[in-house]
Amino acid sequence: MNFVKRVGSLDDRAVASVALGVAGLFFFNVMFGPIAIALGAITAHRHGAGTPSRNAGLIGVALGVADLIVLAALMATQIHHGSLVWHV
């Protein structure tokens, strides 16, 4: 007997959106942020309200926006005398 009730699996785009959103917080946020936003928006649009895939898509969109905010904050702290200075 199988007593485990399967609630529902997440859409692959939703999982990719969340994964890229989290990865973008640490590196390549200029690339991963917009991709997370696009995948999350597609997923949220295709699934009905209250489904786990839609919720994960919306979380991916939020993480993608957070990636771009982190990028803007990093760039703002590196501007000295009107020019962008970036030290690695």
Phi and psi restraints in degrees (value plus and minus 20) as a CYANA .aco file:
   2 ASN   PHI    -131.5   -91.5
   2 ASN   PSI      90.8   130.8
   3 PHE   PHI    -115.4   -75.4
   3 PHE   PSI     -19.5    20.5
   4 VAL   PHI    -105.4   -65.4
   4 VAL   PSI     103.9   143.9
   5 LYS   PHI    -115.4   -75.4
   5 LYS   PSI     101.2   141.2
   6 ARG   PHI    -105.3   -65.3
   6 ARG   PSI      99.1   139.1
   7 VAL   PHI     -94.3   -54.3
   7 VAL   PSI     -63.9   -23.9
   8 GLY   PHI     133.1   173.1
   8 GLY   PSI     125.5   165.5
   9 SER   PHI    -114.2   -74.2
   9 SER   PSI     136.7   176.7
  10 LEU   PHI    -102.7   -62.7
  10 LEU   PSI     130.2   170.2
  11 ASP   PHI     -87.9   -47.9
  11 ASP   PSI     124.9   164.9
  12 ASP   PHI     -82.2   -42.2
  12 ASP   PSI     -54.3   -14.3
  13 ARG   PHI     -85.9   -45.9
  13 ARG   PSI     -55.3   -15.3
  14 ALA   PHI     -86.7   -46.7
  14 ALA   PSI     -63.0   -23.0
  15 VAL   PHI     -84.0   -44.0
  15 VAL   PSI     -63.3   -23.3
  16 ALA   PHI     -84.5   -44.5
  16 ALA   PSI     -58.1   -18.1
  17 SER   PHI     -83.2   -43.2
  17 SER   PSI     -65.8   -25.8
  18 VAL   PHI     -86.4   -46.4
  18 VAL   PSI     -62.7   -22.7
  19 ALA   PHI     -83.3   -43.3
  19 ALA   PSI     -64.4   -24.4
  20 LEU   PHI     -89.4   -49.4
  20 LEU   PSI     -53.5   -13.5
  21 GLY   PHI     -84.4   -44.4
  21 GLY   PSI     -62.4   -22.4
  22 VAL   PHI     -88.9   -48.9
  22 VAL   PSI     -63.7   -23.7
  23 ALA   PHI     -83.2   -43.2
  23 ALA   PSI     -55.8   -15.8
  24 GLY   PHI     -87.5   -47.5
  24 GLY   PSI     -40.8    -0.8
  25 LEU   PHI     -87.2   -47.2
  25 LEU   PSI     -43.0    -3.0
  26 PHE   PHI    -126.3   -86.3
  26 PHE   PSI     -55.4   -15.4
  27 PHE   PHI    -177.1  -137.1
  27 PHE   PSI     136.4   176.4
  28 PHE   PHI      33.8    73.8
  28 PHE   PSI      19.4    59.4
  29 ASN   PHI     -87.0   -47.0
  29 ASN   PSI     -43.8    -3.8
  30 VAL   PHI     -89.0   -49.0
  30 VAL   PSI     -45.2    -5.2
  31 MET   PHI    -119.6   -79.6
  31 MET   PSI     -65.6   -25.6
  32 PHE   PHI     -93.4   -53.4
  32 PHE   PSI     -50.3   -10.3
  33 GLY   PHI     -81.2   -41.2
  33 GLY   PSI     -76.0   -36.0
  34 PRO   PHI     -83.1   -43.1
  34 PRO   PSI     -54.0   -14.0
  35 ILE   PHI     -86.9   -46.9
  35 ILE   PSI     -61.3   -21.3
  36 ALA   PHI     -83.1   -43.1
  36 ALA   PSI     -60.1   -20.1
  37 ILE   PHI     -83.9   -43.9
  37 ILE   PSI     -65.8   -25.8
  38 ALA   PHI     -84.7   -44.7
  38 ALA   PSI     -67.8   -27.8
  39 LEU   PHI     -84.5   -44.5
  39 LEU   PSI     -60.0   -20.0
  40 GLY   PHI     -85.8   -45.8
  40 GLY   PSI     -60.4   -20.4
  41 ALA   PHI     -86.8   -46.8
  41 ALA   PSI     -60.7   -20.7
  42 ILE   PHI     -82.0   -42.0
  42 ILE   PSI     -65.2   -25.2
  43 THR   PHI     -84.6   -44.6
  43 THR   PSI     -64.3   -24.3
  44 ALA   PHI     -85.2   -45.2
  44 ALA   PSI     -53.0   -13.0
  45 HIS   PHI     -92.7   -52.7
  45 HIS   PSI     -55.2   -15.2
  46 ARG   PHI    -101.2   -61.2
  46 ARG   PSI     -40.6    -0.6
  47 HIS   PHI    -130.1   -90.1
  47 HIS   PSI     131.7   171.7
  48 GLY   PHI     -93.0   -53.0
  48 GLY   PSI     146.0   186.0
  49 ALA   PHI     -85.3   -45.3
  49 ALA   PSI     118.0   158.0
  50 GLY   PHI      65.6   105.6
  50 GLY   PSI     -21.7    18.3
  51 THR   PHI    -102.1   -62.1
  51 THR   PSI     131.7   171.7
  52 PRO   PHI     -81.0   -41.0
  52 PRO   PSI     -55.2   -15.2
  53 SER   PHI     -86.8   -46.8
  53 SER   PSI     -59.9   -19.9
  54 ARG   PHI     -85.3   -45.3
  54 ARG   PSI     -63.2   -23.2
  55 ASN   PHI     -83.1   -43.1
  55 ASN   PSI     -61.8   -21.8
  56 ALA   PHI     -86.2   -46.2
  56 ALA   PSI     -56.2   -16.2
  57 GLY   PHI     -83.4   -43.4
  57 GLY   PSI     -61.9   -21.9
  58 LEU   PHI     -87.3   -47.3
  58 LEU   PSI     -55.7   -15.7
  59 ILE   PHI     -85.3   -45.3
  59 ILE   PSI     -59.5   -19.5
  60 GLY   PHI     -82.0   -42.0
  60 GLY   PSI     -60.0   -20.0
  61 VAL   PHI     -83.3   -43.3
  61 VAL   PSI     -64.4   -24.4
  62 ALA   PHI     -82.9   -42.9
  62 ALA   PSI     -61.0   -21.0
  63 LEU   PHI     -87.4   -47.4
  63 LEU   PSI     -56.8   -16.8
  64 GLY   PHI     -83.9   -43.9
  64 GLY   PSI     -61.2   -21.2
  65 VAL   PHI     -85.0   -45.0
  65 VAL   PSI     -59.8   -19.8
  66 ALA   PHI     -82.8   -42.8
  66 ALA   PSI     -56.0   -16.0
  67 ASP   PHI     -79.1   -39.1
  67 ASP   PSI     -64.7   -24.7
  68 LEU   PHI     -90.2   -50.2
  68 LEU   PSI     -52.2   -12.2
  69 ILE   PHI     -87.3   -47.3
  69 ILE   PSI     -61.3   -21.3
  70 VAL   PHI     -82.4   -42.4
  70 VAL   PSI     -62.0   -22.0
  71 LEU   PHI     -81.0   -41.0
  71 LEU   PSI     -65.1   -25.1
  72 ALA   PHI     -83.2   -43.2
  72 ALA   PSI     -60.2   -20.2
  73 ALA   PHI     -85.9   -45.9
  73 ALA   PSI     -61.0   -21.0
  74 LEU   PHI     -84.6   -44.6
  74 LEU   PSI     -61.1   -21.1
  75 MET   PHI     -89.4   -49.4
  75 MET   PSI     -56.4   -16.4
  76 ALA   PHI     -86.0   -46.0
  76 ALA   PSI     -53.2   -13.2
  77 THR   PHI     -98.6   -58.6
  77 THR   PSI     -32.4     7.6
  78 GLN   PHI    -121.2   -81.2
  78 GLN   PSI     -15.6    24.4
  79 ILE   PHI    -108.3   -68.3
  79 ILE   PSI     100.9   140.9
  80 HIS   PHI    -148.6  -108.6
  80 HIS   PSI     101.6   141.6
  81 HIS   PHI      36.3    76.3
  81 HIS   PSI      19.3    59.3
  82 GLY   PHI      64.9   104.9
  82 GLY   PSI     -20.0    20.0
  83 SER   PHI    -148.8  -108.8
  83 SER   PSI     132.7   172.7
  84 LEU   PHI    -105.3   -65.3
  84 LEU   PSI     102.7   142.7
  85 VAL   PHI    -138.6   -98.6
  85 VAL   PSI     101.9   141.9
  86 TRP   PHI    -145.9  -105.9
  86 TRP   PSI      97.3   137.3
  87 HIS   PHI    -126.8   -86.8
  87 HIS   PSI     114.1   154.1
